Amino acid sequence: MLFWILVATLTAAVAAVLLLPLLRAAAGAEAPQSHDVEVYRDQLEELKRDERNGLISGEDAGFARAEVARRLLVATDAVNAAGPVQPARRSNRLAQLAIILILPAVGLCLYLRTGNPDVPDAPLAARLANPGNDMNILIARAEQQLVANPDDGAGWDVLAPIYYRSGRVEDAAAAFRNALRILGATPARLGGYAESLIALSGGLVTTEAQDALQKSLAIEPNDPRAQFYLALALKQEGKAPEALAAFQQIARTSPAGAPWLPLVNEHIAGLKHDGAAPAGAQARAKLGNPTGEDVAAAEDMSAGDRTAMIEGMVGSLAEKLKADPKNFEGWMRIIRSYSVLGQKDKATDALKQGLAAFPADGDEGKQLLVLAGELGLKADGGVK
């Protein structure tokens, strides 16, 4: 009963708020000449007082009274011709009727169809005790338990993949780390931890992720997830022949129809298209687009000549980046190339220029910072 009293009170309050402007409009809906009639009548009364008090002669009062009376007649005729403002009042009455009857009736029908006043309250504690299929409540309940018992490895183990699937990648990485610390290493935990780190770095297979994947392979040598990401790391490092061989190995050992095979084959096709070769390929992958003749020539060069050739390619890439500083892949290649050549100062300068073109708060800037961390570079200058 209390519920319906509250509903009726709120409905009445809302109706009153909506009716007030309509009532005011109805009260003010009159002909504009009606004000003139009142003014002229007041003027006639004032003339009588002035005549009695001797402020105006009888003749002047008569003339003035005639003029005011003429204006009064004109204004009165205008008011009579306009008549009552029936349309405005009629429309106001319809609006008032809609507010008083129709809106509450519609609201009541909707509530009776979709609502249920007999449903008891559901405070947070009750929902946590009986979450049903509500994933957010399940997560909140698990988090509540882990706050009370942070060494519950099973709890972290269950929550970590849920975090990852929910897009809470940073929380997923922390949960996998705790599960590994408490329960020990398994391929599933190590692989999930590595995937979380890769997602955090924007798709770059970081050194920490590679370490976790290597540990997973030590436990399960045929773990396809670890094999795939390690092959991807080789590709990102510019080691095209090694990456191609790793992807081909995955394709050979995977069962027919494995869900990861299309992606593996896509990488194999891309590496073959790029012309992965046993010698000179690392420079090709890292430095851009040297010709086949450049790679063949590099095979017959001494170490010093090959280094000089690579430096020439780096210089050419640097010139291209000056002309097109929005070439993100170019910045990634040149920073890594300077580091491979041992030119850390130039690598740091390239990092600064890359961050100027791609700020650190963007996805590309974050990838540059991850690369800098792997290479031991500092964004503010120097080497870690």
KEDO-384231 format. One record per residue: x, y, z negated of N, C-alpha, C in turn; residue in one letter. Coordinates in steps of 0.2 Angstrom, whole numbers, padded with zeros to 4 digits, always signed. Example, Ala and Ser with C-alpha at 12.3 -4.5 7.8 and 13.67 -1.06 7.14 Angstrom:
! residues 2
+0066-0028-0039+0062-0022-0039+0066-0016-0039A;+0064-0011-0035+0068-0005-0036+0064+0000-0039S;
This chain:
! residues 384
+0004-0006+0000+0000+0000+0000+0004+0006+0000M;+0010+0006-0004+0014+0012-0004+0017+0014+0003L;+0018+0008+0007+0021+0010+0013+0016+0014+0017F;+0010+0012+0017+0005+0015+0022+0004+0022+0019W;+0004+0023+0012+0004+0030+0010+0009+0035+0013I;+0015+0032+0012+0021+0036+0015+0020+0037+0022L;+0018+0032+0026+0017+0033+0033+0012+0039+0035V;+0006+0038+0031+0001+0043+0032+0004+0050+0030A;+0007+0051+0025+0010+0057+0023+0015+0060+0028T;+0019+0056+0030+0024+0058+0036+0020+0060+0042L;+0015+0056+0044+0011+0058+0050+0008+0065+0049T;+0005+0066+0043+0002+0072+0042+0007+0078+0042A;+0012+0077+0040+0017+0082+0040+0020+0084+0047A;+0021+0079+0051+0023+0080+0058+0017+0083+0061V;+0011+0081+0060+0006+0084+0064+0005+0092+0062A;+0006+0093+0056+0005+0100+0054+0011+0104+0057A;+0017+0102+0057+0022+0106+0061+0020+0107+0068V;+0018+0102+0071+0016+0103+0079+0010+0107+0080L;+0005+0107+0075-0001+0111+0076+0000+0118+0074L;+0004+0120+0070+0005+0127+0068+0006+0132+0074L;+0010+0130+0079+0011+0135+0085+0005+0135+0089P;+0001+0130+0089-0005+0130+0093-0011+0134+0090L;-0011+0134+0083-0016+0138+0080-0014+0145+0080L;-0008+0147+0080-0006+0154+0081-0008+0156+0088R;-0006+0152+0093-0008+0154+0100-0015+0155+0101A;-0019+0151+0098-0027+0152+0098-0029+0158+0095A;-0026+0160+0089-0028+0166+0086-0026+0172+0090A;-0021+0172+0093-0018+0178+0097-0021+0178+0104G;-0026+0173+0106-0028+0173+0113-0034+0178+0114A;-0033+0184+0115-0038+0189+0116-0036+0194+0121E;-0041+0198+0124-0040+0202+0129-0035+0208+0127A;-0031+0210+0131-0026+0216+0129-0029+0222+0127P;-0035+0224+0131-0039+0230+0130-0042+0231+0123Q;-0043+0225+0119-0046+0225+0113-0042+0230+0108S;-0036+0230+0109-0032+0234+0104-0033+0242+0106H;-0034+0243+0112-0036+0250+0114-0043+0253+0111D;-0047+0248+0111-0054+0250+0108-0053+0252+0101V;-0049+0248+0097-0048+0250+0090-0045+0256+0089E;-0040+0258+0094-0036+0264+0093-0041+0270+0094V;-0045+0270+0100-0050+0275+0101-0055+0276+0096Y;-0057+0271+0093-0062+0272+0087-0059+0275+0081R;-0053+0274+0080-0049+0277+0075-0048+0285+0076D;-0047+0286+0083-0046+0293+0085-0053+0297+0084Q;-0058+0294+0085-0065+0297+0084-0066+0299+0077L;-0064+0294+0072-0065+0295+0065-0060+0301+0063E;-0054+0301+0066-0049+0306+0064-0052+0313+0066E;-0055+0314+0072-0058+0320+0074-0063+0323+0070L;-0067+0318+0067-0072+0320+0062-0069+0323+0056K;-0064+0320+0053-0061+0323+0047-0058+0329+0049R;-0054+0330+0054-0051+0336+0056-0056+0342+0056D;-0062+0341+0059-0067+0346+0060-0070+0348+0053E;-0071+0343+0049-0074+0344+0042-0069+0349+0038R;-0063+0347+0039-0057+0351+0035-0055+0357+0039N;-0058+0359+0044-0057+0365+0047-0050+0365+0051G;-0048+0360+0052-0041+0359+0056-0042+0360+0064L;-0048+0360+0066-0050+0360+0073-0057+0363+0074I;-0057+0368+0079-0064+0371+0080-0069+0366+0083S;-0075+0368+0082-0081+0363+0084-0080+0362+0092G;-0079+0368+0095-0079+0367+0103-0073+0363+0105E;-0067+0364+0102-0061+0359+0103-0063+0352+0101D;-0066+0351+0096-0068+0344+0093-0072+0341+0098A;-0077+0345+0101-0082+0342+0106-0078+0340+0112G;-0074+0344+0115-0070+0342+0121-0066+0336+0119F;-0062+0336+0114-0058+0330+0112-0062+0324+0111A;-0068+0325+0108-0072+0319+0107-0075+0316+0113R;-0077+0320+0118-0079+0318+0124-0074+0314+0128A;-0068+0316+0128-0062+0313+0131-0061+0306+0128E;-0061+0306+0121-0059+0299+0118-0065+0295+0119V;-0071+0297+0119-0077+0293+0120-0077+0290+0127A;-0075+0294+0132-0074+0291+0139-0069+0286+0139R;-0063+0287+0136-0058+0281+0136-0061+0275+0133R;-0065+0276+0127-0067+0271+0123-0072+0266+0128L;-0076+0270+0131-0081+0266+0136-0077+0262+0141L;-0072+0265+0144-0068+0262+0149-0065+0255+0146V;-0062+0256+0140-0059+0250+0137-0064+0245+0135A;-0070+0247+0132-0075+0242+0130-0077+0239+0137T;-0078+0242+0142-0080+0239+0148-0075+0233+0150D;-0069+0235+0150-0063+0230+0152-0063+0224+0147A;-0065+0225+0141-0065+0220+0136-0071+0215+0138V;-0077+0218+0139-0082+0214+0141-0082+0211+0148N;-0078+0214+0152-0077+0211+0159-0073+0205+0158A;-0067+0205+0154-0063+0200+0153-0066+0194+0150A;-0071+0195+0145-0074+0190+0141-0070+0186+0137G;-0072+0181+0133-0068+0177+0129-0063+0173+0133P;-0057+0172+0130-0052+0168+0133-0053+0160+0132V;-0058+0158+0136-0060+0151+0135-0055+0146+0137Q;-0052+0147+0143-0047+0141+0145-0041+0140+0140P;-0038+0145+0138-0033+0145+0133-0035+0141+0127A;-0041+0143+0124-0044+0140+0118-0045+0133+0119R;-0048+0131+0125-0050+0124+0127-0044+0120+0127R;-0038+0123+0131-0032+0119+0131-0029+0118+0124S;-0029+0123+0120-0027+0122+0113-0031+0117+0109N;-0037+0117+0110-0041+0111+0107-0039+0104+0109R;-0038+0104+0116-0036+0097+0118-0029+0095+0115L;-0025+0100+0115-0018+0098+0112-0018+0096+0105A;-0023+0100+0101-0024+0099+0094-0027+0092+0093Q;-0032+0090+0098-0035+0084+0097-0030+0078+0099L;-0025+0079+0103-0020+0074+0105-0015+0073+0099A;-0013+0078+0096-0009+0078+0090-0012+0074+0084I;-0019+0076+0083-0022+0073+0077-0024+0066+0078I;-0026+0064+0084-0029+0058+0085-0025+0053+0089L;-0022+0056+0095-0019+0051+0100-0012+0049+0098I;-0008+0054+0096-0001+0052+0094-0001+0047+0088L;-0005+0048+0083-0005+0043+0077-0007+0037+0079P;-0012+0037+0084-0015+0030+0086-0010+0026+0090A;-0006+0030+0094-0001+0026+0099+0004+0024+0094V;+0007+0028+0089+0012+0026+0085+0010+0020+0081G;+0003+0020+0078+0001+0014+0074+0001+0008+0079L;-0002+0008+0085-0002+0002+0089+0005+0000+0090C;+0010+0004+0092+0017+0001+0093+0019-0002+0087L;+0018+0001+0081+0021-0002+0075+0018-0009+0074Y;+0011-0009+0074+0008-0016+0073+0010-0021+0078L;+0012-0019+0084+0015-0024+0089+0022-0026+0087R;+0026-0022+0085+0033-0023+0085+0036-0023+0077T;+0032-0020+0073+0034-0020+0066+0031-0025+0061G;+0033-0025+0055+0031-0029+0050+0032-0026+0043N;+0027-0023+0040+0028-0020+0034+0030-0025+0028P;+0028-0031+0029+0029-0036+0024+0036-0039+0024D;+0040-0037+0029+0047-0040+0029+0051-0036+0023V;+0055-0040+0019+0058-0037+0013+0065-0034+0015P;+0067-0029+0011+0073-0026+0012+0079-0031+0014D;+0084-0029+0018+0090-0033+0019+0096-0029+0017A;+0098-0029+0011+0104-0025+0009+0110-0029+0012P;+0116-0025+0012+0122-0028+0015+0124-0035+0011L;+0124-0035+0005+0126-0041+0001+0121-0047+0003A;+0115-0046+0004+0111-0051+0007+0112-0054+0014A;+0114-0049+0018+0115-0051+0025+0122-0054+0025R;+0127-0052+0021+0133-0056+0021+0132-0063+0018L;+0128-0064+0014+0127-0071+0011+0123-0075+0016A;+0119-0072+0020+0116-0076+0026+0116-0073+0032N;+0122-0073+0036+0123-0069+0042+0119-0072+0048P;+0118-0078+0048+0114-0081+0054+0119-0081+0060G;+0117-0078+0065+0121-0078+0071+0124-0071+0073N;+0124-0066+0068+0126-0060+0069+0134-0060+0068D;+0137-0059+0074+0145-0059+0074+0148-0054+0070M;+0145-0048+0070+0148-0043+0066+0147-0044+0058N;+0142-0047+0056+0141-0049+0049+0146-0055+0047I;+0147-0059+0052+0151-0065+0051+0159-0062+0050L;+0161-0057+0054+0167-0054+0053+0168-0051+0047I;+0163-0047+0045+0163-0043+0039+0163-0048+0033A;+0160-0053+0033+0160-0058+0028+0167-0061+0027R;+0170-0063+0033+0177-0066+0033+0182-0061+0030A;+0181-0054+0032+0186-0049+0030+0185-0048+0022E;+0179-0048+0020+0178-0048+0013+0181-0053+0009Q;+0181-0059+0011+0184-0065+0008+0192-0064+0008Q;+0194-0061+0014+0202-0061+0014+0204-0055+0010L;+0200-0050+0009+0202-0045+0004+0203-0048-0003V;+0198-0052-0005+0199-0055-0011+0204-0061-0012A;+0206-0064-0006+0211-0069-0006+0215-0068+0001N;+0220-0064+0001+0224-0062+0007+0228-0068+0009P;+0229-0073+0005+0233-0079+0007+0229-0085+0009D;+0223-0083+0011+0219-0088+0014+0221-0089+0021D;+0225-0094+0023+0228-0095+0030+0222-0097+0034G;+0218-0101+0032+0212-0104+0036+0208-0098+0038A;+0207-0093+0034+0203-0087+0036+0206-0083+0041G;+0212-0082+0040+0216-0078+0046+0216-0082+0052W;+0216-0089+0052+0217-0093+0058+0210-0093+0062D;+0205-0092+0058+0198-0092+0061+0197-0085+0064V;+0199-0080+0060+0197-0073+0062+0201-0070+0068L;+0207-0073+0068+0212-0070+0073+0209-0070+0081A;+0207-0076+0083+0204-0077+0090+0198-0073+0090P;+0194-0072+0085+0188-0068+0085+0189-0061+0086I;+0194-0058+0083+0197-0052+0084+0199-0050+0091Y;+0202-0055+0094+0205-0055+0101+0199-0054+0106Y;+0194-0059+0105+0189-0059+0110+0184-0052+0109R;+0184-0049+0103+0180-0043+0101+0184-0037+0104S;+0190-0038+0106+0194-0032+0109+0198-0028+0103G;+0198-0031+0097+0202-0028+0092+0209-0031+0092R;+0213-0029+0097+0219-0033+0098+0224-0032+0093V;+0224-0026+0090+0229-0025+0085+0228-0029+0078E;+0221-0029+0077+0219-0033+0071+0221-0041+0073D;+0220-0043+0079+0221-0050+0081+0228-0051+0080A;+0233-0047+0082+0240-0048+0081+0242-0049+0074A;+0239-0045+0069+0240-0045+0062+0238-0051+0059A;+0232-0054+0062+0229-0060+0059+0233-0066+0061A;+0235-0066+0067+0239-0072+0070+0246-0072+0066F;+0248-0066+0064+0255-0066+0061+0254-0068+0054R;+0248-0067+0050+0247-0069+0044+0246-0077+0044N;+0242-0079+0049+0241-0086+0049+0248-0090+0050A;+0252-0087+0055+0259-0091+0056+0263-0091+0049L;+0262-0085+0046+0266-0085+0039+0264-0090+0034R;+0257-0091+0034+0254-0095+0028+0254-0102+0030I;+0252-0103+0036+0250-0110+0039+0256-0113+0043L;+0260-0109+0045+0266-0112+0050+0264-0111+0057G;+0269-0113+0061+0268-0112+0068+0265-0118+0072A;+0260-0116+0076+0257-0121+0081+0257-0118+0088T;+0256-0122+0093+0256-0118+0100+0250-0114+0100P;+0244-0115+0097+0238-0111+0098+0240-0104+0094A;+0243-0104+0088+0244-0098+0085+0249-0094+0088R;+0255-0097+0090+0260-0094+0093+0258-0091+0100L;+0254-0095+0104+0251-0092+0110+0246-0086+0109G;+0242-0087+0104+0237-0081+0103+0241-0075+0100G;+0246-0076+0096+0250-0070+0094+0254-0067+0100Y;+0257-0071+0104+0260-0068+0110+0255-0064+0115A;+0249-0067+0116+0244-0064+0120+0242-0057+0117E;+0241-0057+0110+0239-0051+0107+0245-0046+0108S;+0251-0048+0107+0257-0043+0108+0257-0040+0116L;+0256-0045+0120+0256-0043+0127+0250-0038+0129I;+0244-0039+0126+0238-0035+0127+0240-0028+0124A;+0243-0028+0118+0245-0022+0115+0250-0018+0119L;+0254-0021+0123+0259-0018+0127+0257-0016+0134S;+0250-0017+0135+0248-0015+0142+0249-0021+0147G;+0251-0027+0145+0252-0032+0150+0259-0034+0151G;+0264-0030+0147+0271-0031+0147+0273-0037+0142L;+0276-0042+0145+0278-0047+0140+0284-0045+0136V;+0283-0043+0130+0289-0040+0126+0293-0046+0124T;+0299-0043+0121+0304-0048+0118+0301-0052+0113T;+0297-0049+0108+0294-0052+0103+0289-0058+0105E;+0285-0056+0111+0281-0061+0113+0284-0067+0116A;+0290-0065+0120+0294-0071+0123+0297-0075+0117Q;+0299-0072+0112+0301-0077+0106+0296-0081+0104D;+0290-0079+0103+0284-0083+0101+0283-0088+0106A;+0283-0087+0112+0281-0092+0118+0287-0097+0118L;+0293-0095+0117+0299-0100+0117+0298-0105+0111Q;+0296-0102+0105+0294-0107+0100+0288-0112+0101K;+0283-0109+0105+0278-0113+0107+0280-0119+0111S;+0284-0117+0116+0287-0122+0121+0291-0128+0117L;+0295-0125+0112+0299-0130+0108+0294-0135+0104A;+0288-0133+0103+0284-0138+0099+0280-0142+0105I;+0278-0139+0110+0274-0142+0115+0277-0140+0122E;+0281-0144+0125+0285-0142+0131+0280-0141+0137P;+0274-0144+0137+0270-0143+0143+0264-0138+0141N;+0265-0133+0137+0260-0128+0135+0259-0124+0141D;+0254-0124+0145+0254-0120+0151+0253-0112+0150P;+0250-0110+0144+0250-0103+0143+0257-0100+0141R;+0261-0104+0137+0268-0101+0136+0272-0101+0143A;+0271-0107+0147+0275-0107+0153+0273-0101+0158Q;+0266-0100+0158+0264-0094+0162+0267-0087+0160F;+0266-0086+0154+0268-0079+0152+0276-0078+0152Y;+0280-0084+0151+0287-0083+0152+0289-0082+0159L;+0285-0086+0164+0286-0085+0171+0285-0077+0172A;+0279-0075+0170+0277-0068+0171+0283-0063+0168L;+0286-0065+0163+0291-0061+0160+0297-0060+0165A;+0299-0066+0168+0304-0066+0173+0303-0062+0178L;+0296-0062+0181+0294-0058+0186+0295-0050+0184K;+0293-0049+0178+0293-0042+0176+0300-0039+0175Q;+0305-0044+0174+0312-0042+0173+0315-0042+0180E;+0312-0043+0185+0315-0043+0192+0319-0049+0194G;+0318-0054+0190+0321-0061+0191+0317-0065+0196K;+0316-0063+0202+0311-0066+0206+0312-0073+0208A;+0318-0075+0209+0319-0083+0211+0318-0087+0205P;+0320-0085+0199+0318-0089+0193+0311-0089+0191E;+0307-0083+0192+0300-0082+0191+0296-0087+0196A;+0299-0087+0203+0296-0091+0208+0296-0099+0206L;+0302-0100+0204+0303-0107+0202+0299-0109+0196A;+0298-0105+0191+0294-0106+0185+0287-0107+0187A;+0284-0102+0191+0277-0103+0193+0276-0109+0197F;+0281-0111+0202+0280-0117+0205+0280-0123+0201Q;+0284-0123+0196+0284-0129+0191+0277-0130+0187Q;+0274-0124+0186+0268-0124+0183+0263-0127+0187I;+0263-0125+0194+0258-0128+0199+0259-0135+0200A;+0265-0138+0199+0267-0145+0200+0264-0149+0194R;+0265-0147+0188+0263-0150+0183+0256-0150+0180T;+0252-0145+0183+0246-0144+0181+0241-0149+0184S;+0236-0151+0180+0231-0155+0183+0227-0152+0189P;+0224-0155+0193+0220-0153+0199+0214-0149+0196A;+0213-0143+0198+0207-0140+0196+0208-0136+0190G;+0214-0135+0187+0215-0132+0181+0213-0124+0182A;+0210-0121+0177+0207-0114+0178+0213-0109+0179P;+0219-0111+0177+0224-0106+0178+0228-0106+0185W;+0226-0111+0188+0230-0112+0195+0229-0107+0200L;+0223-0104+0201+0222-0099+0206+0227-0093+0204P;+0227-0091+0198+0232-0085+0196+0239-0087+0197L;+0241-0093+0195+0248-0095+0197+0249-0095+0204V;+0245-0098+0208+0246-0098+0215+0246-0091+0218N;+0243-0086+0215+0243-0079+0217+0250-0076+0216E;+0253-0078+0210+0259-0075+0209+0265-0079+0214H;+0264-0085+0215+0268-0088+0220+0268-0085+0226I;+0262-0084+0229+0261-0081+0236+0265-0074+0236A;+0263-0070+0230+0266-0063+0230+0274-0063+0230G;+0277-0068+0226+0284-0068+0226+0287-0070+0232L;+0284-0075+0236+0286-0077+0242+0286-0072+0247K;+0280-0068+0247+0279-0062+0251+0285-0057+0250H;+0287-0056+0244+0292-0051+0242+0299-0054+0244D;+0299-0060+0246+0306-0063+0249+0311-0064+0243G;+0308-0068+0238+0313-0070+0233+0318-0074+0236A;+0325-0073+0234+0331-0076+0237+0335-0078+0231A;+0340-0083+0232+0344-0084+0226+0349-0079+0225P;+0352-0075+0230+0357-0070+0228+0354-0063+0230A;+0356-0058+0227+0354-0052+0228+0346-0050+0227G;+0342-0055+0225+0335-0054+0223+0334-0050+0217A;+0338-0051+0212+0337-0047+0206+0338-0039+0208Q;+0343-0037+0212+0343-0030+0214+0337-0028+0218A;+0335-0033+0222+0329-0031+0226+0323-0030+0222R;+0322-0034+0217+0316-0034+0213+0316-0028+0209A;+0322-0026+0206+0322-0020+0202+0323-0014+0205K;+0326-0013+0211+0328-0007+0214+0323-0005+0219L;+0318-0009+0222+0314-0007+0227+0314-0011+0233G;+0316-0008+0238+0315-0012+0245+0322-0012+0249N;+0327-0015+0247+0333-0016+0251+0331-0021+0257P;+0335-0020+0262+0333-0024+0268+0336-0031+0267T;+0334-0036+0271+0337-0042+0271+0345-0042+0272G;+0347-0037+0277+0354-0037+0278+0358-0035+0272E;+0354-0030+0268+0358-0028+0261+0359-0034+0257D;+0354-0038+0256+0354-0044+0252+0360-0049+0254V;+0360-0050+0261+0365-0055+0264+0372-0052+0263A;+0372-0045+0263+0379-0042+0262+0381-0043+0255A;+0376-0042+0251+0378-0042+0243+0381-0049+0241A;+0379-0054+0245+0381-0061+0243+0388-0062+0244E;+0391-0058+0249+0398-0059+0251+0403-0054+0247D;+0400-0049+0243+0403-0044+0240+0407-0046+0234M;+0412-0043+0232+0415-0044+0225+0410-0040+0220S;+0412-0042+0214+0407-0039+0209+0407-0032+0209A;+0413-0029+0210+0414-0021+0210+0410-0018+0216G;+0411-0021+0222+0407-0019+0227+0399-0020+0227D;+0397-0025+0224+0390-0026+0223+0387-0021+0218R;+0391-0020+0213+0389-0015+0208+0388-0008+0211T;+0393-0006+0216+0393+0000+0219+0387+0000+0224A;+0385-0006+0227+0379-0006+0231+0373-0005+0227M;+0373-0008+0221+0367-0007+0217+0366+0000+0215I;+0372+0003+0213+0372+0010+0211+0369+0015+0217E;+0371+0013+0223+0368+0017+0228+0361+0016+0229G;+0358+0010+0228+0351+0009+0228+0348+0013+0223M;+0351+0013+0217+0348+0017+0211+0348+0024+0213V;+0353+0027+0216+0353+0034+0218+0348+0035+0223G;+0347+0031+0227+0341+0032+0232+0334+0032+0229S;+0333+0027+0224+0327+0027+0221+0326+0033+0216L;+0332+0036+0214+0331+0042+0210+0329+0048+0214A;+0331+0048+0220+0329+0054+0225+0322+0053+0227E;+0320+0047+0228+0313+0046+0229+0308+0048+0223K;+0311+0047+0217+0307+0049+0211+0306+0056+0210L;+0312+0060+0213+0311+0067+0212+0306+0070+0217K;+0305+0066+0223+0300+0068+0228+0293+0066+0226A;+0293+0060+0222+0286+0058+0220+0287+0055+0213D;+0286+0060+0208+0287+0058+0201+0281+0054+0198P;+0276+0053+0202+0270+0049+0200+0271+0042+0201K;+0277+0040+0203+0278+0033+0205+0280+0029+0199N;+0275+0026+0195+0276+0023+0189+0281+0017+0190F;+0279+0013+0195+0284+0007+0195+0291+0009+0197E;+0292+0015+0200+0299+0017+0201+0302+0019+0195G;+0299+0022+0190+0302+0024+0184+0303+0018+0180W;+0299+0013+0180+0300+0006+0176+0307+0003+0179M;+0307+0003+0186+0313+0000+0189+0320+0003+0188R;+0319+0010+0188+0326+0014+0187+0328+0014+0180I;+0324+0014+0175+0326+0014+0168+0329+0007+0167I;+0326+0002+0169+0329-0005+0168+0336-0006+0172R;+0336-0003+0178+0342-0003+0182+0348+0000+0179S;+0347+0006+0176+0352+0010+0173+0354+0006+0167Y;+0350+0003+0163+0352-0001+0158+0356-0007+0160S;+0354-0010+0165+0358-0016+0168+0365-0014+0170V;+0366-0008+0173+0372-0005+0174+0376-0003+0169L;+0373-0003+0163+0377+0000+0157+0376+0007+0156G;+0372+0011+0160+0372+0018+0160+0366+0020+0156Q;+0367+0020+0149+0362+0021+0144+0360+0028+0144K;+0364+0033+0145+0363+0040+0145+0358+0041+0151D;+0359+0039+0157+0355+0040+0163+0348+0036+0162K;+0348+0030+0158+0342+0027+0157+0338+0031+0152A;+0341+0034+0147+0337+0038+0143+0334+0045+0146T;+0338+0048+0151+0336+0053+0154+0330+0051+0159D;+0331+0046+0162+0325+0043+0166+0319+0042+0162A;+0320+0039+0156+0314+0038+0152+0311+0045+0150L;+0315+0050+0149+0312+0056+0147+0308+0059+0153K;+0311+0058+0159+0307+0061+0165+0301+0057+0166Q;+0301+0050+0165+0295+0046+0166+0290+0048+0161G;+0292+0049+0155+0287+0051+0150+0284+0058+0152L;+0288+0062+0155+0285+0069+0157+0280+0068+0162A;+0281+0063+0167+0276+0062+0172+0270+0058+0169A;+0271+0053+0164+0266+0049+0162+0267+0050+0154F;+0263+0054+0151+0263+0055+0144+0262+0049+0140P;+0265+0049+0134+0266+0043+0129+0259+0041+0127A;+0254+0045+0127+0247+0043+0125+0243+0040+0130D;+0246+0039+0136+0242+0036+0141+0245+0028+0142G;+0241+0024+0146+0243+0017+0147+0250+0017+0150D;+0251+0021+0155+0258+0020+0158+0264+0022+0153E;+0262+0028+0150+0267+0030+0145+0269+0025+0139G;+0263+0021+0137+0264+0016+0132+0269+0011+0135K;+0268+0009+0141+0272+0004+0144+0279+0006+0145Q;+0280+0012+0146+0287+0015+0147+0290+0015+0140L;+0287+0016+0134+0289+0016+0128+0291+0008+0126L;+0287+0004+0128+0288-0003+0126+0294-0005+0130V;+0295-0003+0136+0301-0005+0140+0307-0002+0136L;+0307+0004+0134+0312+0008+0130+0314+0004+0124A;+0309+0001+0120+0310-0003+0115+0314-0009+0116G;+0312-0012+0122+0316-0019+0123+0323-0017+0125E;+0324-0011+0129+0331-0010+0131+0335-0006+0126L;+0332-0005+0120+0336-0001+0115+0337+0006+0116G;+0332+0009+0119+0332+0016+0121+0328+0020+0116L;+0329+0026+0115+0325+0031+0111+0322+0036+0116K;+0316+0037+0115+0312+0043+0119+0315+0050+0118A;+0318+0051+0112+0321+0057+0110+0328+0058+0111D;+0331+0053+0115+0338+0053+0116+0342+0048+0112G;+0347+0045+0116+0351+0041+0112+0349+0034+0113G;+0353+0029+0110+0352+0022+0110+0350+0020+0103V;+0345+0015+0102+0344+0012+0096+0350+0008+0093K;
